[in-house]
Amino acid sequence: MTEKLELQPNEPLSVKVERHRAVYLAAINGEGGGDMDQEVRARMEIIRHASSDQDERDQKLLYGAGYLIASKGSLNPEEMELLLSGSISLPRHC
């Protein structure tokens, strides 16, 4: 992966996930132009993604959990807050 990370507004979550996956793998394998700065930017695009519905929020959380398990990493408090914001919906009782 030699091209620089090109972020586009209003991209679907699936595009952001694929970009992050490619940048992350390139960075950890030392391939091409992959670097950890690009990985952080791509990951933050997922974390900041405004989910359009509950299914997309669930996908975002699932990807985040998978990333944390695979990377054996952690999120700082700001990242955690952004990832969880709007992710938990409780049923309304009338």
Number of C-alpha atoms within 10 A of each C-alpha: 15 10 8 11 17 8 12 10 7 8 11 15 20 13 12 20 19 12 20 23 16 15 29 23 15 19 19 13 11 13 13 12 14 22 19 14 13 19 22 13 15 23 22 16 20 24 23 15 20 18 19 10 10 13 11 17 22 14 15 24 17 12 15 19 13 12 17 13 11 9 11 8 8 12 11 7 9 8 15 13 14 16 21 14 14 13 18 10 8 6 6 5 4 3
